[in-house]
Amino acid sequence: MSARPWIVMPHGPIEKLDDNLWAVEGQVPTPGGIRRRMCIVRRGDDSLLFFHAMPLGDEAMAEIAAWGPPGALVLGHDQHAIDAEPFAARLGLPIFGPGPNLDKLRARGLSLAGSLADLPTDPAVRFEEAEGTRTGDAIGVVTSGERVSLLFADCIQNSPPDTVALPLRWLGFAGGPKVAPVFRLLFARDRSALGEHLSRLAALPGLSRLVPFHGSLVDAGAGDALRAAANG
C-alpha cells in the first residue's frame, strides 16, 4: 500500500489546554464534514507524545518544535492512520497502537514500535485500550497537576450537528458526548464491558476534561457527561 504524502488540510490554531497538553482541530480528509483533533502531550522527560497524526502548516509545526523533542506517536486505531506514515517520518517518531489492532495497522504498511503496553511509563500520560471494543480503541489519561484529561479515539464523540453532513447526522454521528450508534454496532463486541470501563474512567479523581477525536471538548461536568454516555 502506497503511503499518503504529507498533505496539510485546513486546521485551526493550536490550543493550550493545560501546561502539558495542547490540541489542534482540523478537517478530516474525507467527505462528510467531520472534523478531527490531534493532541500533543509533554511527557515527564520533556519529550512530546502525539495522539493521532495530523500534518500542520509550517508555522504550527515550528511552534510544536519549540516545546520539546518529538518522542512518540500513538494511534487510536487503523481508521485514524491515514497520515501516520508521513507524520512519523517527518518527526522521527516511533508508532504505537492498540494491541487488538496491530495487524490492521501493519496492513497499512506502518512499521510499529509496539502496542500501548510497550509505551514507556510516564507520570504525565498513560494509555488504555477501551474494553469491549474490537479495535482496542485507545484512550489517553493525561495528568496535569491535580487535573485529569481523557483523550478519546472514537468510543466517545461530541460533534455539533452543524459540523456534520446530513447523511452522517441520520446515522447518529452528531450530538453528544456519546457512544455513537454506528460505533456500538461495528466496533463494540461487548457493550456492557465498554460501559463499565467508561464508568470507571468517569470516577477518576480530578477528572476535568473530555477531549474527543471528533467534536467539541467537554470541560465542565466531565465525569457526569462521561457517565451518561456510558449508560446511554
Backbone torsions as a table, in degrees:
resi	resn	phi	psi	omega
1	MET	NA	125.3	-178.7
2	SER	-73.7	145.1	-177.0
3	ALA	-78.8	143.3	171.4
4	ARG	-71.2	134.4	179.0
5	PRO	-72.6	174.6	177.1
6	TRP	-68.7	109.1	-179.3
7	ILE	-127.1	120.7	179.9
8	VAL	-90.4	114.2	174.2
9	MET	-88.4	160.8	177.8
10	PRO	-54.7	135.0	179.2
11	HIS	-148.5	162.4	179.4
12	GLY	-89.4	-173.3	177.2
13	PRO	-73.7	160.1	175.0
14	ILE	-73.9	132.2	-177.0
15	GLU	-108.1	127.9	176.3
16	LYS	-83.7	114.7	179.1
17	LEU	-92.2	-32.8	178.9
18	ASP	-158.2	176.1	-176.6
19	ASP	-59.9	-27.7	-177.8
20	ASN	-121.5	19.6	-176.4
21	LEU	-143.4	125.4	177.1
22	TRP	-128.6	159.0	178.6
23	ALA	-147.6	152.7	176.3
24	VAL	-141.5	135.2	-177.0
25	GLU	-109.2	141.6	-179.6
26	GLY	-152.2	-175.8	-175.2
27	GLN	-84.5	136.0	172.4
28	VAL	-72.1	135.2	-176.7
29	PRO	-79.0	40.2	174.9
30	THR	-141.3	159.2	179.5
31	PRO	-64.9	158.3	173.9
32	GLY	127.0	-16.7	175.6
33	GLY	83.0	-3.8	-179.1
34	ILE	-70.7	141.0	178.3
35	ARG	-104.7	163.0	-178.1
36	ARG	-131.2	162.2	-177.8
37	ARG	-134.5	133.2	171.6
38	MET	-105.1	136.6	176.6
39	CYS	-110.9	149.3	179.3
40	ILE	-128.8	124.6	-177.6
41	VAL	-118.0	129.7	172.3
42	ARG	-85.9	119.4	-177.8
43	ARG	-81.4	174.4	-177.5
44	GLY	-60.3	-26.8	179.2
45	ASP	-92.1	11.8	179.5
46	ASP	75.4	-1.2	174.8
47	SER	-77.0	160.6	-175.2
48	LEU	-104.2	131.3	173.6
49	LEU	-106.9	130.4	180.0
50	PHE	-105.0	128.8	175.7
51	PHE	-107.7	110.5	-169.1
52	HIS	81.0	162.1	-177.9
53	ALA	-126.2	122.6	179.9
54	MET	-141.6	107.7	178.2
55	PRO	-56.7	136.5	-178.3
56	LEU	-120.4	165.2	176.5
57	GLY	-65.5	164.9	-174.5
58	ASP	-58.4	-40.3	-178.5
59	GLU	-64.4	-43.7	179.6
60	ALA	-67.1	-39.4	179.0
61	MET	-65.0	-36.2	177.1
62	ALA	-67.3	-37.0	177.8
63	GLU	-61.7	-44.5	179.5
64	ILE	-63.6	-42.5	-177.7
65	ALA	-59.8	-28.1	-179.1
66	ALA	-75.9	-14.2	-176.4
67	TRP	-84.0	-25.1	-177.8
68	GLY	161.0	169.8	-179.5
69	PRO	-72.9	144.2	177.0
70	PRO	-65.3	137.8	-175.0
71	GLY	-118.7	-48.1	-175.0
72	ALA	-162.5	155.3	173.7
73	LEU	-119.0	125.3	175.2
74	VAL	-110.5	130.2	178.5
75	LEU	-104.9	138.1	179.6
76	GLY	-66.4	-39.4	175.4
77	HIS	-178.7	179.0	-170.9
78	ASP	-66.0	-26.8	-179.1
79	GLN	-71.9	-10.5	177.4
80	HIS	-106.6	19.4	-171.4
81	ALA	-104.1	12.1	-172.8
82	ILE	-60.0	-33.8	-178.2
83	ASP	-108.0	11.2	-173.9
84	ALA	-65.4	-43.8	-174.3
85	GLU	-65.4	-51.7	179.6
86	PRO	-65.2	-33.3	-179.6
87	PHE	-67.3	-47.6	-180.0
88	ALA	-64.6	-38.7	-179.2
89	ALA	-66.2	-42.3	-177.7
90	ARG	-65.0	-37.3	-175.8
91	LEU	-100.8	-3.2	-179.8
92	GLY	67.1	44.6	-172.8
93	LEU	-100.0	134.2	166.0
94	PRO	-72.3	146.1	-175.3
95	ILE	-110.4	134.5	177.3
96	PHE	-126.0	149.1	178.4
97	GLY	-149.9	172.5	180.0
98	PRO	-63.4	140.0	-178.4
99	GLY	-54.0	-47.0	-178.8
100	PRO	-65.5	-12.0	-173.5
101	ASN	-110.7	2.9	-173.2
102	LEU	-62.1	-39.4	-179.0
103	ASP	-62.4	-41.5	179.8
104	LYS	-69.8	-34.4	175.5
105	LEU	-66.0	-41.9	177.8
106	ARG	-66.2	-32.8	178.5
107	ALA	-64.0	-19.7	175.0
108	ARG	-83.5	2.5	178.4
109	GLY	87.7	12.3	-178.1
110	LEU	-84.3	139.6	172.5
111	SER	-94.1	116.3	-172.5
112	LEU	-103.1	143.3	174.6
113	ALA	-82.6	-21.5	179.2
114	GLY	156.1	-170.4	179.2
115	SER	-88.8	179.6	177.3
116	LEU	-60.2	-31.8	179.6
117	ALA	-67.1	-18.8	-178.9
118	ASP	-89.4	-6.0	176.7
119	LEU	-63.9	137.2	176.4
120	PRO	-58.9	139.5	177.9
121	THR	-62.6	137.8	-177.5
122	ASP	-146.0	140.6	-178.9
123	PRO	-70.9	-18.7	-174.9
124	ALA	-91.5	-27.9	-172.8
125	VAL	-152.2	139.8	171.2
126	ARG	-139.8	162.3	-179.9
127	PHE	-126.4	143.9	176.7
128	GLU	-123.8	153.0	172.2
129	GLU	-91.9	127.0	-179.0
130	ALA	-61.9	118.8	-178.0
131	GLU	-67.1	147.0	178.6
132	GLY	78.7	10.1	178.8
133	THR	-110.2	150.7	-179.2
134	ARG	-73.8	-28.9	-175.6
135	THR	-94.3	-13.6	-171.3
136	GLY	72.7	23.4	-178.7
137	ASP	-22.1	111.0	-172.0
138	ALA	-69.8	139.2	175.8
139	ILE	-126.9	124.3	178.6
140	GLY	-95.9	138.6	176.8
141	VAL	-117.0	109.2	-175.4
142	VAL	-108.9	126.8	178.8
143	THR	-104.3	125.5	179.8
144	SER	-128.2	90.3	-172.8
145	GLY	66.0	-120.6	178.8
146	GLU	-93.6	-2.3	-177.2
147	ARG	-96.6	147.0	176.6
148	VAL	-124.8	132.1	173.6
149	SER	-115.2	140.0	175.9
150	LEU	-107.6	126.3	-180.0
151	LEU	-105.2	128.7	-175.2
152	PHE	-114.7	155.7	170.5
153	ALA	-92.0	-88.8	-178.1
154	ASP	-122.0	-13.3	-172.9
155	CYS	-69.0	-21.9	171.7
156	ILE	-124.5	124.2	177.9
157	GLN	-126.8	157.5	-176.1
158	ASN	-154.2	55.8	-174.4
159	SER	-88.0	120.6	175.3
160	PRO	-58.3	138.9	-176.7
161	PRO	-54.0	-34.8	-176.5
162	ASP	-74.9	-2.4	177.1
163	THR	-103.4	1.2	-173.7
164	VAL	-121.9	134.1	179.2
165	ALA	-61.8	151.6	-174.6
166	LEU	-53.7	-45.8	-179.6
167	PRO	-59.5	-35.7	179.3
168	LEU	-74.4	-30.1	173.9
169	ARG	-65.2	-39.5	177.5
170	TRP	-60.8	-32.6	-179.1
171	LEU	-83.2	-0.8	174.7
172	GLY	90.0	17.0	-179.2
173	PHE	-77.5	-20.5	-176.5
174	ALA	-86.9	158.3	178.2
175	GLY	85.7	-179.4	-179.3
176	GLY	134.0	-166.9	4.2
177	PRO	-68.8	140.3	-174.7
178	LYS	-162.2	166.3	166.1
179	VAL	-89.7	112.3	-174.6
180	ALA	-63.3	143.7	-179.8
181	PRO	-54.2	-39.6	-179.7
182	VAL	-66.2	-35.2	176.9
183	PHE	-64.9	-44.9	178.6
184	ARG	-58.8	-40.4	-176.2
185	LEU	-71.8	-45.4	-170.8
186	LEU	-96.7	-28.2	-170.5
187	PHE	-119.3	-9.0	178.3
188	ALA	-99.5	119.9	176.4
189	ARG	-96.1	-19.0	178.4
190	ASP	-145.1	94.7	-174.2
191	ARG	-64.8	-34.5	179.6
192	SER	-64.9	-43.1	179.6
193	ALA	-63.7	-39.8	178.3
194	LEU	-64.2	-45.8	179.5
195	GLY	-61.0	-39.8	179.0
196	GLU	-66.6	-38.8	178.4
197	HIS	-64.2	-46.4	179.6
198	LEU	-63.1	-36.1	178.4
199	SER	-65.7	-38.0	176.9
200	ARG	-65.0	-40.9	178.4
201	LEU	-65.2	-35.0	-180.0
202	ALA	-63.6	-22.4	-178.3
203	ALA	-94.1	5.0	-179.7
204	LEU	-60.7	131.4	175.9
205	PRO	-60.3	134.2	177.4
206	GLY	83.1	3.8	-179.4
207	LEU	-60.2	121.7	-175.0
208	SER	-129.7	-10.7	-173.1
209	ARG	-155.2	138.7	169.1
210	LEU	-109.9	131.6	-177.0
211	VAL	-124.1	91.7	-179.1
212	PRO	-78.4	154.9	172.2
213	PHE	-67.3	-40.7	178.4
214	HIS	-111.4	116.0	170.6
215	GLY	111.7	-171.7	-171.6
216	SER	-79.9	151.1	173.3
217	LEU	-66.0	152.5	171.5
218	VAL	-118.7	106.4	-176.6
219	ASP	-121.0	18.8	172.1
220	ALA	-141.1	129.0	-179.5
221	GLY	63.8	38.4	-174.4
222	ALA	-60.8	-42.7	-178.3
223	GLY	-64.0	-45.3	179.2
224	ASP	-63.8	-40.0	-179.9
225	ALA	-64.3	-41.2	-179.4
226	LEU	-70.8	-38.8	178.5
227	ARG	-62.3	-41.5	178.4
228	ALA	-64.4	-40.4	178.6
229	ALA	-65.2	-38.4	-179.7
230	ALA	-64.3	-33.6	-177.4
231	ASN	-96.0	0.9	-175.2
232	GLY	-76.3	NA	NA
